[in-house]
Amino acid sequence: MKIKEQTITLDSLRFYAYHGAEPQEAIVGAWYTVDISIRADATDAILNDNLSGTINYAKVTEIIKQQMQIRSALLEHVAGRIADALLNGFPAINSLTVKVCKQNPPVCAPCAASGFSLTVER
């Protein structure tokens, strides 16, 4: 078997947080979703069914949860902090994409979500 690409994903993680540029958003809060796509070498996990040979999803989720609890005015800043924390926490990560979306954002038209996506490399 020739492995071409390895990607770990966590989709639609849900958090209640208080991000936003408007003062009211710091009081009311909103639901957010976070999607993560991590590229890392998980060959040991593939071949040997070994957790230490991959990225631990539970630990990734805990780092994201910690970052979501820190208030920011902008989703861009939240995404950047998440990406930085994951790269610092997992040396095996080669690159990752993080997408942060605010559900029902305060805009002047019906909108299911607004979001920001960031891809970074080591």
Backbone as XML, in Angstrom:
<?xml version="1.0"?>
<chain id="A" units="angstrom">
  <residue number="1" name="MET">
    <atom name="N" x="0.839" y="-1.170" z="0.000"/>
    <atom name="CA" x="0.000" y="0.000" z="0.000"/>
    <atom name="C" x="0.890" y="1.242" z="0.000"/>
  </residue>
  <residue number="2" name="LYS">
    <atom name="N" x="0.568" y="2.178" z="-0.875"/>
    <atom name="CA" x="1.271" y="3.451" z="-0.926"/>
    <atom name="C" x="0.324" y="4.534" z="-0.407"/>
  </residue>
  <residue number="3" name="ILE">
    <atom name="N" x="0.674" y="5.131" z="0.715"/>
    <atom name="CA" x="-0.170" y="6.151" z="1.331"/>
    <atom name="C" x="0.131" y="7.483" z="0.660"/>
  </residue>
  <residue number="4" name="LYS">
    <atom name="N" x="-0.914" y="8.115" z="0.151"/>
    <atom name="CA" x="-0.746" y="9.369" z="-0.566"/>
    <atom name="C" x="-0.932" y="10.577" z="0.356"/>
  </residue>
  <residue number="5" name="GLU">
    <atom name="N" x="-1.973" y="10.563" z="1.148"/>
    <atom name="CA" x="-2.264" y="11.690" z="2.031"/>
    <atom name="C" x="-2.993" y="11.176" z="3.255"/>
  </residue>
  <residue number="6" name="GLN">
    <atom name="N" x="-2.760" y="11.814" z="4.385"/>
    <atom name="CA" x="-3.405" y="11.427" z="5.643"/>
    <atom name="C" x="-4.013" y="12.677" z="6.272"/>
  </residue>
  <residue number="7" name="THR">
    <atom name="N" x="-5.302" y="12.626" z="6.527"/>
    <atom name="CA" x="-5.999" y="13.785" z="7.081"/>
    <atom name="C" x="-6.907" y="13.344" z="8.211"/>
  </residue>
  <residue number="8" name="ILE">
    <atom name="N" x="-6.793" y="14.021" z="9.326"/>
    <atom name="CA" x="-7.661" y="13.807" z="10.484"/>
    <atom name="C" x="-8.655" y="14.957" z="10.500"/>
  </residue>
  <residue number="9" name="THR">
    <atom name="N" x="-9.942" y="14.672" z="10.656"/>
    <atom name="CA" x="-10.941" y="15.734" z="10.679"/>
    <atom name="C" x="-11.822" y="15.645" z="11.913"/>
  </residue>
  <residue number="10" name="LEU">
    <atom name="N" x="-12.207" y="16.798" z="12.380"/>
    <atom name="CA" x="-13.242" y="16.936" z="13.402"/>
    <atom name="C" x="-14.209" y="17.970" z="12.833"/>
  </residue>
  <residue number="11" name="ASP">
    <atom name="N" x="-15.446" y="17.574" z="12.619"/>
    <atom name="CA" x="-16.419" y="18.438" z="11.966"/>
    <atom name="C" x="-17.511" y="18.883" z="12.925"/>
  </residue>
  <residue number="12" name="SER">
    <atom name="N" x="-17.836" y="20.150" z="12.834"/>
    <atom name="CA" x="-18.969" y="20.746" z="13.549"/>
    <atom name="C" x="-18.893" y="20.590" z="15.061"/>
  </residue>
  <residue number="13" name="LEU">
    <atom name="N" x="-17.698" y="20.794" z="15.620"/>
    <atom name="CA" x="-17.596" y="20.870" z="17.079"/>
    <atom name="C" x="-18.397" y="22.095" z="17.505"/>
  </residue>
  <residue number="14" name="ARG">
    <atom name="N" x="-19.235" y="21.967" z="18.528"/>
    <atom name="CA" x="-20.111" y="23.077" z="18.936"/>
    <atom name="C" x="-19.692" y="23.645" z="20.283"/>
  </residue>
  <residue number="15" name="PHE">
    <atom name="N" x="-19.641" y="24.982" z="20.338"/>
    <atom name="CA" x="-19.276" y="25.683" z="21.564"/>
    <atom name="C" x="-20.145" y="26.923" z="21.714"/>
  </residue>
  <residue number="16" name="TYR">
    <atom name="N" x="-20.497" y="27.248" z="22.951"/>
    <atom name="CA" x="-21.147" y="28.520" z="23.238"/>
    <atom name="C" x="-20.050" y="29.458" z="23.711"/>
  </residue>
  <residue number="17" name="ALA">
    <atom name="N" x="-19.944" y="30.620" z="23.062"/>
    <atom name="CA" x="-18.857" y="31.544" z="23.382"/>
    <atom name="C" x="-19.327" y="32.982" z="23.206"/>
  </residue>
  <residue number="18" name="TYR">
    <atom name="N" x="-18.449" y="33.916" z="23.510"/>
    <atom name="CA" x="-18.800" y="35.334" z="23.580"/>
    <atom name="C" x="-17.922" y="36.193" z="22.683"/>
  </residue>
  <residue number="19" name="HIS">
    <atom name="N" x="-17.676" y="35.746" z="21.465"/>
    <atom name="CA" x="-16.872" y="36.495" z="20.512"/>
    <atom name="C" x="-17.742" y="37.504" z="19.768"/>
  </residue>
  <residue number="20" name="GLY">
    <atom name="N" x="-17.118" y="38.573" z="19.308"/>
    <atom name="CA" x="-17.839" y="39.532" z="18.483"/>
    <atom name="C" x="-17.330" y="40.941" z="18.681"/>
  </residue>
  <residue number="21" name="ALA">
    <atom name="N" x="-17.485" y="41.749" z="17.648"/>
    <atom name="CA" x="-17.013" y="43.135" z="17.678"/>
    <atom name="C" x="-17.978" y="44.056" z="18.421"/>
  </residue>
  <residue number="22" name="GLU">
    <atom name="N" x="-19.237" y="43.668" z="18.538"/>
    <atom name="CA" x="-20.240" y="44.498" z="19.200"/>
    <atom name="C" x="-20.290" y="44.193" z="20.697"/>
  </residue>
  <residue number="23" name="PRO">
    <atom name="N" x="-20.426" y="45.213" z="21.545"/>
    <atom name="CA" x="-20.468" y="44.989" z="23.001"/>
    <atom name="C" x="-21.543" y="43.989" z="23.435"/>
  </residue>
  <residue number="24" name="GLN">
    <atom name="N" x="-22.679" y="44.014" z="22.777"/>
    <atom name="CA" x="-23.784" y="43.108" z="23.138"/>
    <atom name="C" x="-23.389" y="41.634" z="22.971"/>
  </residue>
  <residue number="25" name="GLU">
    <atom name="N" x="-22.519" y="41.350" z="22.017"/>
    <atom name="CA" x="-22.098" y="39.972" z="21.771"/>
    <atom name="C" x="-21.307" y="39.404" z="22.948"/>
  </residue>
  <residue number="26" name="ALA">
    <atom name="N" x="-20.648" y="40.270" z="23.701"/>
    <atom name="CA" x="-19.901" y="39.839" z="24.888"/>
    <atom name="C" x="-20.844" y="39.481" z="26.029"/>
  </residue>
  <residue number="27" name="ILE">
    <atom name="N" x="-22.066" y="39.993" z="25.970"/>
    <atom name="CA" x="-23.051" y="39.735" z="27.025"/>
    <atom name="C" x="-23.921" y="38.535" z="26.675"/>
  </residue>
  <residue number="28" name="VAL">
    <atom name="N" x="-24.426" y="38.518" z="25.453"/>
    <atom name="CA" x="-25.387" y="37.504" z="25.027"/>
    <atom name="C" x="-24.720" y="36.198" z="24.624"/>
  </residue>
  <residue number="29" name="GLY">
    <atom name="N" x="-23.627" y="36.278" z="23.877"/>
    <atom name="CA" x="-22.954" y="35.080" z="23.372"/>
    <atom name="C" x="-23.701" y="34.460" z="22.209"/>
  </residue>
  <residue number="30" name="ALA">
    <atom name="N" x="-23.152" y="33.404" z="21.684"/>
    <atom name="CA" x="-23.750" y="32.708" z="20.538"/>
    <atom name="C" x="-23.147" y="31.307" z="20.431"/>
  </residue>
  <residue number="31" name="TRP">
    <atom name="N" x="-23.805" y="30.486" z="19.609"/>
    <atom name="CA" x="-23.267" y="29.167" z="19.291"/>
    <atom name="C" x="-22.285" y="29.299" z="18.132"/>
  </residue>
  <residue number="32" name="TYR">
    <atom name="N" x="-21.218" y="28.535" z="18.222"/>
    <atom name="CA" x="-20.175" y="28.499" z="17.196"/>
    <atom name="C" x="-19.907" y="27.055" z="16.820"/>
  </residue>
  <residue number="33" name="THR">
    <atom name="N" x="-19.484" y="26.851" z="15.585"/>
    <atom name="CA" x="-18.983" y="25.543" z="15.172"/>
    <atom name="C" x="-17.536" y="25.704" z="14.718"/>
  </residue>
  <residue number="34" name="VAL">
    <atom name="N" x="-16.766" y="24.657" z="14.950"/>
    <atom name="CA" x="-15.369" y="24.636" z="14.525"/>
    <atom name="C" x="-15.134" y="23.338" z="13.764"/>
  </residue>
  <residue number="35" name="ASP">
    <atom name="N" x="-14.564" y="23.469" z="12.582"/>
    <atom name="CA" x="-14.142" y="22.324" z="11.777"/>
    <atom name="C" x="-12.625" y="22.342" z="11.707"/>
  </residue>
  <residue number="36" name="ILE">
    <atom name="N" x="-12.022" y="21.173" z="11.870"/>
    <atom name="CA" x="-10.565" y="21.050" z="11.815"/>
    <atom name="C" x="-10.200" y="19.945" z="10.831"/>
  </residue>
  <residue number="37" name="SER">
    <atom name="N" x="-9.212" y="20.227" z="10.014"/>
    <atom name="CA" x="-8.638" y="19.235" z="9.114"/>
    <atom name="C" x="-7.130" y="19.275" z="9.336"/>
  </residue>
  <residue number="38" name="ILE">
    <atom name="N" x="-6.586" y="18.169" z="9.838"/>
    <atom name="CA" x="-5.173" y="18.105" z="10.217"/>
    <atom name="C" x="-4.442" y="17.127" z="9.306"/>
  </residue>
  <residue number="39" name="ARG">
    <atom name="N" x="-3.330" y="17.583" z="8.738"/>
    <atom name="CA" x="-2.468" y="16.706" z="7.964"/>
    <atom name="C" x="-1.236" y="16.378" z="8.805"/>
  </residue>
  <residue number="40" name="ALA">
    <atom name="N" x="-1.104" y="15.091" z="9.086"/>
    <atom name="CA" x="0.004" y="14.601" z="9.908"/>
    <atom name="C" x="0.302" y="13.165" z="9.504"/>
  </residue>
  <residue number="41" name="ASP">
    <atom name="N" x="1.486" y="12.725" z="9.829"/>
    <atom name="CA" x="1.871" y="11.349" z="9.532"/>
    <atom name="C" x="1.274" y="10.416" z="10.582"/>
  </residue>
  <residue number="42" name="ALA">
    <atom name="N" x="0.289" y="9.629" z="10.171"/>
    <atom name="CA" x="-0.359" y="8.669" z="11.064"/>
    <atom name="C" x="-0.067" y="7.235" z="10.623"/>
  </residue>
  <residue number="43" name="THR">
    <atom name="N" x="1.057" y="7.036" z="9.946"/>
    <atom name="CA" x="1.397" y="5.716" z="9.416"/>
    <atom name="C" x="1.468" y="4.660" z="10.510"/>
  </residue>
  <residue number="44" name="ASP">
    <atom name="N" x="2.048" y="4.992" z="11.663"/>
    <atom name="CA" x="2.139" y="4.028" z="12.761"/>
    <atom name="C" x="0.751" y="3.595" z="13.226"/>
  </residue>
  <residue number="45" name="ALA">
    <atom name="N" x="-0.181" y="4.534" z="13.284"/>
    <atom name="CA" x="-1.553" y="4.198" z="13.681"/>
    <atom name="C" x="-2.225" y="3.311" z="12.633"/>
  </residue>
  <residue number="46" name="ILE">
    <atom name="N" x="-1.979" y="3.610" z="11.372"/>
    <atom name="CA" x="-2.559" y="2.819" z="10.287"/>
    <atom name="C" x="-2.052" y="1.379" z="10.342"/>
  </residue>
  <residue number="47" name="LEU">
    <atom name="N" x="-0.754" y="1.228" z="10.501"/>
    <atom name="CA" x="-0.148" y="-0.097" z="10.442"/>
    <atom name="C" x="-0.250" y="-0.882" z="11.746"/>
  </residue>
  <residue number="48" name="ASN">
    <atom name="N" x="-0.214" y="-0.177" z="12.886"/>
    <atom name="CA" x="-0.094" y="-0.876" z="14.171"/>
    <atom name="C" x="-1.229" y="-0.628" z="15.158"/>
  </residue>
  <residue number="49" name="ASP">
    <atom name="N" x="-2.262" y="0.112" z="14.732"/>
    <atom name="CA" x="-3.399" y="0.385" z="15.610"/>
    <atom name="C" x="-2.926" y="0.989" z="16.929"/>
  </residue>
  <residue number="50" name="ASN">
    <atom name="N" x="-2.034" y="1.995" z="16.803"/>
    <atom name="CA" x="-1.354" y="2.566" z="17.946"/>
    <atom name="C" x="-1.733" y="4.042" z="18.089"/>
  </residue>
  <residue number="51" name="LEU">
    <atom name="N" x="-2.408" y="4.411" z="19.197"/>
    <atom name="CA" x="-2.835" y="5.793" z="19.416"/>
    <atom name="C" x="-1.664" y="6.764" z="19.430"/>
  </residue>
  <residue number="52" name="SER">
    <atom name="N" x="-0.524" y="6.334" z="19.939"/>
    <atom name="CA" x="0.635" y="7.232" z="19.984"/>
    <atom name="C" x="1.178" y="7.531" z="18.583"/>
  </residue>
  <residue number="53" name="GLY">
    <atom name="N" x="0.690" y="6.821" z="17.573"/>
    <atom name="CA" x="1.130" y="7.040" z="16.201"/>
    <atom name="C" x="0.239" y="7.985" z="15.423"/>
  </residue>
  <residue number="54" name="THR">
    <atom name="N" x="-0.627" y="8.716" z="16.133"/>
    <atom name="CA" x="-1.521" y="9.653" z="15.459"/>
    <atom name="C" x="-1.765" y="10.851" z="16.367"/>
  </residue>
  <residue number="55" name="ILE">
    <atom name="N" x="-2.683" y="11.704" z="15.976"/>
    <atom name="CA" x="-3.067" y="12.881" z="16.768"/>
    <atom name="C" x="-4.303" y="12.499" z="17.586"/>
  </residue>
  <residue number="56" name="ASN">
    <atom name="N" x="-4.248" y="12.717" z="18.883"/>
    <atom name="CA" x="-5.348" y="12.354" z="19.778"/>
    <atom name="C" x="-6.493" y="13.357" z="19.611"/>
  </residue>
  <residue number="57" name="TYR">
    <atom name="N" x="-7.646" y="12.896" z="19.108"/>
    <atom name="CA" x="-8.787" y="13.766" z="18.829"/>
    <atom name="C" x="-9.303" y="14.443" z="20.091"/>
  </residue>
  <residue number="58" name="ALA">
    <atom name="N" x="-9.315" y="13.722" z="21.196"/>
    <atom name="CA" x="-9.819" y="14.285" z="22.454"/>
    <atom name="C" x="-8.946" y="15.458" z="22.908"/>
  </residue>
  <residue number="59" name="LYS">
    <atom name="N" x="-7.635" y="15.326" z="22.762"/>
    <atom name="CA" x="-6.727" y="16.417" z="23.149"/>
    <atom name="C" x="-6.871" y="17.609" z="22.211"/>
  </residue>
  <residue number="60" name="VAL">
    <atom name="N" x="-7.078" y="17.346" z="20.929"/>
    <atom name="CA" x="-7.320" y="18.425" z="19.971"/>
    <atom name="C" x="-8.582" y="19.188" z="20.375"/>
  </residue>
  <residue number="61" name="THR">
    <atom name="N" x="-9.640" y="18.453" z="20.696"/>
    <atom name="CA" x="-10.902" y="19.071" z="21.088"/>
    <atom name="C" x="-10.736" y="19.906" z="22.347"/>
  </residue>
  <residue number="62" name="GLU">
    <atom name="N" x="-9.975" y="19.431" z="23.304"/>
    <atom name="CA" x="-9.758" y="20.174" z="24.544"/>
    <atom name="C" x="-9.023" y="21.494" z="24.275"/>
  </residue>
  <residue number="63" name="ILE">
    <atom name="N" x="-8.035" y="21.471" z="23.396"/>
    <atom name="CA" x="-7.312" y="22.701" z="23.044"/>
    <atom name="C" x="-8.257" y="23.694" z="22.365"/>
  </residue>
  <residue number="64" name="ILE">
    <atom name="N" x="-9.087" y="23.203" z="21.456"/>
    <atom name="CA" x="-10.037" y="24.083" z="20.778"/>
    <atom name="C" x="-11.020" y="24.671" z="21.795"/>
  </residue>
  <residue number="65" name="LYS">
    <atom name="N" x="-11.510" y="23.856" z="22.699"/>
    <atom name="CA" x="-12.434" y="24.328" z="23.733"/>
    <atom name="C" x="-11.788" y="25.440" z="24.565"/>
  </residue>
  <residue number="66" name="GLN">
    <atom name="N" x="-10.543" y="25.253" z="24.956"/>
    <atom name="CA" x="-9.834" y="26.283" z="25.725"/>
    <atom name="C" x="-9.740" y="27.594" z="24.947"/>
  </residue>
  <residue number="67" name="GLN">
    <atom name="N" x="-9.411" y="27.508" z="23.675"/>
    <atom name="CA" x="-9.287" y="28.715" z="22.855"/>
    <atom name="C" x="-10.640" y="29.384" z="22.619"/>
  </residue>
  <residue number="68" name="MET">
    <atom name="N" x="-11.697" y="28.608" z="22.491"/>
    <atom name="CA" x="-13.029" y="29.181" z="22.291"/>
    <atom name="C" x="-13.515" y="29.922" z="23.532"/>
  </residue>
  <residue number="69" name="GLN">
    <atom name="N" x="-12.987" y="29.607" z="24.696"/>
    <atom name="CA" x="-13.393" y="30.273" z="25.932"/>
    <atom name="C" x="-12.720" y="31.634" z="26.114"/>
  </residue>
  <residue number="70" name="ILE">
    <atom name="N" x="-11.721" y="31.941" z="25.297"/>
    <atom name="CA" x="-11.032" y="33.234" z="25.369"/>
    <atom name="C" x="-11.725" y="34.191" z="24.397"/>
  </residue>
  <residue number="71" name="ARG">
    <atom name="N" x="-12.324" y="35.235" z="24.925"/>
    <atom name="CA" x="-13.080" y="36.166" z="24.089"/>
    <atom name="C" x="-12.179" y="36.891" z="23.092"/>
  </residue>
  <residue number="72" name="SER">
    <atom name="N" x="-12.696" y="37.020" z="21.869"/>
    <atom name="CA" x="-12.043" y="37.795" z="20.810"/>
    <atom name="C" x="-13.106" y="38.585" z="20.071"/>
  </residue>
  <residue number="73" name="ALA">
    <atom name="N" x="-12.704" y="39.696" z="19.501"/>
    <atom name="CA" x="-13.627" y="40.483" z="18.690"/>
    <atom name="C" x="-13.869" y="39.816" z="17.336"/>
  </residue>
  <residue number="74" name="LEU">
    <atom name="N" x="-12.839" y="39.148" z="16.794"/>
    <atom name="CA" x="-12.912" y="38.644" z="15.422"/>
    <atom name="C" x="-12.708" y="37.137" z="15.333"/>
  </residue>
  <residue number="75" name="LEU">
    <atom name="N" x="-13.477" y="36.509" z="14.439"/>
    <atom name="CA" x="-13.310" y="35.078" z="14.188"/>
    <atom name="C" x="-11.924" y="34.786" z="13.617"/>
  </residue>
  <residue number="76" name="GLU">
    <atom name="N" x="-11.370" y="35.726" z="12.871"/>
    <atom name="CA" x="-10.035" y="35.560" z="12.318"/>
    <atom name="C" x="-9.008" y="35.345" z="13.430"/>
  </residue>
  <residue number="77" name="HIS">
    <atom name="N" x="-9.161" y="36.108" z="14.511"/>
    <atom name="CA" x="-8.255" y="35.987" z="15.647"/>
    <atom name="C" x="-8.442" y="34.647" z="16.360"/>
  </residue>
  <residue number="78" name="VAL">
    <atom name="N" x="-9.686" y="34.233" z="16.522"/>
    <atom name="CA" x="-9.970" y="32.942" z="17.162"/>
    <atom name="C" x="-9.340" y="31.808" z="16.353"/>
  </residue>
  <residue number="79" name="ALA">
    <atom name="N" x="-9.541" y="31.826" z="15.041"/>
    <atom name="CA" x="-8.977" y="30.782" z="14.171"/>
    <atom name="C" x="-7.451" y="30.768" z="14.252"/>
  </residue>
  <residue number="80" name="GLY">
    <atom name="N" x="-6.844" y="31.936" z="14.278"/>
    <atom name="CA" x="-5.388" y="32.011" z="14.379"/>
    <atom name="C" x="-4.870" y="31.455" z="15.691"/>
  </residue>
  <residue number="81" name="ARG">
    <atom name="N" x="-5.564" y="31.746" z="16.789"/>
    <atom name="CA" x="-5.156" y="31.209" z="18.089"/>
    <atom name="C" x="-5.291" y="29.691" z="18.121"/>
  </residue>
  <residue number="82" name="ILE">
    <atom name="N" x="-6.393" y="29.173" z="17.568"/>
    <atom name="CA" x="-6.588" y="27.721" z="17.533"/>
    <atom name="C" x="-5.471" y="27.064" z="16.734"/>
  </residue>
  <residue number="83" name="ALA">
    <atom name="N" x="-5.179" y="27.596" z="15.549"/>
    <atom name="CA" x="-4.131" y="27.024" z="14.700"/>
    <atom name="C" x="-2.784" y="27.035" z="15.424"/>
  </residue>
  <residue number="84" name="ASP">
    <atom name="N" x="-2.459" y="28.151" z="16.050"/>
    <atom name="CA" x="-1.191" y="28.278" z="16.766"/>
    <atom name="C" x="-1.108" y="27.287" z="17.929"/>
  </residue>
  <residue number="85" name="ALA">
    <atom name="N" x="-2.186" y="27.183" z="18.705"/>
    <atom name="CA" x="-2.188" y="26.270" z="19.847"/>
    <atom name="C" x="-2.039" y="24.816" z="19.401"/>
  </residue>
  <residue number="86" name="LEU">
    <atom name="N" x="-2.679" y="24.444" z="18.302"/>
    <atom name="CA" x="-2.567" y="23.064" z="17.818"/>
    <atom name="C" x="-1.162" y="22.777" z="17.289"/>
  </residue>
  <residue number="87" name="LEU">
    <atom name="N" x="-0.588" y="23.705" z="16.548"/>
    <atom name="CA" x="0.787" y="23.500" z="16.061"/>
    <atom name="C" x="1.765" y="23.386" z="17.228"/>
  </residue>
  <residue number="88" name="ASN">
    <atom name="N" x="1.574" y="24.207" z="18.254"/>
    <atom name="CA" x="2.453" y="24.143" z="19.424"/>
    <atom name="C" x="2.221" y="22.876" z="20.245"/>
  </residue>
  <residue number="89" name="GLY">
    <atom name="N" x="0.997" y="22.374" z="20.261"/>
    <atom name="CA" x="0.666" y="21.210" z="21.073"/>
    <atom name="C" x="0.974" y="19.869" z="20.429"/>
  </residue>
  <residue number="90" name="PHE">
    <atom name="N" x="1.106" y="19.870" z="19.095"/>
    <atom name="CA" x="1.306" y="18.612" z="18.376"/>
    <atom name="C" x="2.407" y="18.775" z="17.328"/>
  </residue>
  <residue number="91" name="PRO">
    <atom name="N" x="3.637" y="18.448" z="17.670"/>
    <atom name="CA" x="4.743" y="18.584" z="16.715"/>
    <atom name="C" x="4.561" y="17.751" z="15.448"/>
  </residue>
  <residue number="92" name="ALA">
    <atom name="N" x="3.733" y="16.718" z="15.483"/>
    <atom name="CA" x="3.543" y="15.854" z="14.316"/>
    <atom name="C" x="2.660" y="16.488" z="13.241"/>
  </residue>
  <residue number="93" name="ILE">
    <atom name="N" x="1.981" y="17.576" z="13.566"/>
    <atom name="CA" x="1.123" y="18.232" z="12.572"/>
    <atom name="C" x="1.994" y="18.906" z="11.516"/>
  </residue>
  <residue number="94" name="ASN">
    <atom name="N" x="1.713" y="18.582" z="10.256"/>
    <atom name="CA" x="2.409" y="19.223" z="9.137"/>
    <atom name="C" x="1.692" y="20.496" z="8.700"/>
  </residue>
  <residue number="95" name="SER">
    <atom name="N" x="0.361" y="20.419" z="8.627"/>
    <atom name="CA" x="-0.457" y="21.569" z="8.269"/>
    <atom name="C" x="-1.873" y="21.310" z="8.775"/>
  </residue>
  <residue number="96" name="LEU">
    <atom name="N" x="-2.651" y="22.375" z="8.821"/>
    <atom name="CA" x="-4.035" y="22.208" z="9.269"/>
    <atom name="C" x="-4.888" y="23.329" z="8.712"/>
  </residue>
  <residue number="97" name="THR">
    <atom name="N" x="-6.175" y="23.038" z="8.635"/>
    <atom name="CA" x="-7.178" y="24.029" z="8.283"/>
    <atom name="C" x="-8.173" y="24.090" z="9.423"/>
  </residue>
  <residue number="98" name="VAL">
    <atom name="N" x="-8.464" y="25.300" z="9.880"/>
    <atom name="CA" x="-9.457" y="25.508" z="10.921"/>
    <atom name="C" x="-10.514" y="26.455" z="10.368"/>
  </residue>
  <residue number="99" name="LYS">
    <atom name="N" x="-11.776" y="26.128" z="10.600"/>
    <atom name="CA" x="-12.889" y="26.977" z="10.189"/>
    <atom name="C" x="-13.742" y="27.236" z="11.421"/>
  </residue>
  <residue number="100" name="VAL">
    <atom name="N" x="-13.962" y="28.517" z="11.723"/>
    <atom name="CA" x="-14.781" y="28.920" z="12.862"/>
    <atom name="C" x="-16.001" y="29.653" z="12.316"/>
  </residue>
  <residue number="101" name="CYS">
    <atom name="N" x="-17.194" y="29.211" z="12.711"/>
    <atom name="CA" x="-18.438" y="29.832" z="12.243"/>
    <atom name="C" x="-19.313" y="30.238" z="13.411"/>
  </residue>
  <residue number="102" name="LYS">
    <atom name="N" x="-19.873" y="31.435" z="13.320"/>
    <atom name="CA" x="-20.850" y="31.915" z="14.294"/>
    <atom name="C" x="-22.243" y="31.625" z="13.742"/>
  </residue>
  <residue number="103" name="GLN">
    <atom name="N" x="-23.053" y="30.932" z="14.516"/>
    <atom name="CA" x="-24.405" y="30.608" z="14.103"/>
    <atom name="C" x="-25.303" y="31.831" z="14.298"/>
  </residue>
  <residue number="104" name="ASN">
    <atom name="N" x="-26.185" y="32.092" z="13.345"/>
    <atom name="CA" x="-27.130" y="33.217" z="13.404"/>
    <atom name="C" x="-26.427" y="34.538" z="13.747"/>
  </residue>
  <residue number="105" name="PRO">
    <atom name="N" x="-25.470" y="34.972" z="12.936"/>
    <atom name="CA" x="-24.731" y="36.195" z="13.251"/>
    <atom name="C" x="-25.636" y="37.427" z="13.182"/>
  </residue>
  <residue number="106" name="PRO">
    <atom name="N" x="-25.267" y="38.488" z="13.916"/>
    <atom name="CA" x="-26.075" y="39.701" z="13.921"/>
    <atom name="C" x="-25.830" y="40.557" z="12.678"/>
  </residue>
  <residue number="107" name="VAL">
    <atom name="N" x="-26.430" y="40.152" z="11.577"/>
    <atom name="CA" x="-26.344" y="40.908" z="10.327"/>
    <atom name="C" x="-27.760" y="41.281" z="9.895"/>
  </residue>
  <residue number="108" name="CYS">
    <atom name="N" x="-27.884" y="42.158" z="8.908"/>
    <atom name="CA" x="-29.196" y="42.704" z="8.540"/>
    <atom name="C" x="-29.960" y="41.857" z="7.529"/>
  </residue>
  <residue number="109" name="ALA">
    <atom name="N" x="-29.690" y="40.567" z="7.482"/>
    <atom name="CA" x="-30.412" y="39.645" z="6.611"/>
    <atom name="C" x="-30.357" y="38.258" z="7.245"/>
  </residue>
  <residue number="110" name="PRO">
    <atom name="N" x="-31.336" y="37.396" z="6.956"/>
    <atom name="CA" x="-31.253" y="36.033" z="7.492"/>
    <atom name="C" x="-29.940" y="35.365" z="7.055"/>
  </residue>
  <residue number="111" name="CYS">
    <atom name="N" x="-29.244" y="34.795" z="8.020"/>
    <atom name="CA" x="-27.948" y="34.174" z="7.731"/>
    <atom name="C" x="-27.742" y="33.029" z="8.713"/>
  </residue>
  <residue number="112" name="ALA">
    <atom name="N" x="-27.558" y="31.824" z="8.214"/>
    <atom name="CA" x="-27.369" y="30.658" z="9.082"/>
    <atom name="C" x="-26.062" y="30.746" z="9.859"/>
  </residue>
  <residue number="113" name="ALA">
    <atom name="N" x="-25.001" y="31.224" z="9.206"/>
    <atom name="CA" x="-23.703" y="31.296" z="9.878"/>
    <atom name="C" x="-22.768" y="32.201" z="9.099"/>
  </residue>
  <residue number="114" name="SER">
    <atom name="N" x="-21.858" y="32.827" z="9.837"/>
    <atom name="CA" x="-20.747" y="33.546" z="9.208"/>
    <atom name="C" x="-19.476" y="32.878" z="9.697"/>
  </residue>
  <residue number="115" name="GLY">
    <atom name="N" x="-18.450" y="32.846" z="8.863"/>
    <atom name="CA" x="-17.269" y="32.106" z="9.294"/>
    <atom name="C" x="-15.987" y="32.596" z="8.670"/>
  </residue>
  <residue number="116" name="PHE">
    <atom name="N" x="-14.912" y="32.032" z="9.199"/>
    <atom name="CA" x="-13.569" y="32.310" z="8.686"/>
    <atom name="C" x="-12.790" y="31.008" z="8.672"/>
  </residue>
  <residue number="117" name="SER">
    <atom name="N" x="-12.068" y="30.767" z="7.594"/>
    <atom name="CA" x="-11.273" y="29.560" z="7.433"/>
    <atom name="C" x="-9.810" y="29.953" z="7.231"/>
  </residue>
  <residue number="118" name="LEU">
    <atom name="N" x="-8.912" y="29.202" z="7.877"/>
    <atom name="CA" x="-7.486" y="29.494" z="7.841"/>
    <atom name="C" x="-6.723" y="28.190" z="7.632"/>
  </residue>
  <residue number="119" name="THR">
    <atom name="N" x="-5.794" y="28.185" z="6.697"/>
    <atom name="CA" x="-4.906" y="27.036" z="6.498"/>
    <atom name="C" x="-3.483" y="27.483" z="6.795"/>
  </residue>
  <residue number="120" name="VAL">
    <atom name="N" x="-2.792" y="26.693" z="7.634"/>
    <atom name="CA" x="-1.408" y="27.017" z="8.011"/>
    <atom name="C" x="-0.533" y="25.782" z="7.841"/>
  </residue>
  <residue number="121" name="GLU">
    <atom name="N" x="0.753" y="26.027" z="7.648"/>
    <atom name="CA" x="1.756" y="24.963" z="7.576"/>
    <atom name="C" x="2.788" y="25.186" z="8.665"/>
  </residue>
  <residue number="122" name="ARG">
    <atom name="N" x="3.451" y="24.124" z="9.034"/>
    <atom name="CA" x="4.533" y="24.247" z="9.986"/>
    <atom name="C" x="5.730" y="24.899" z="9.325"/>
  </residue>
</chain>
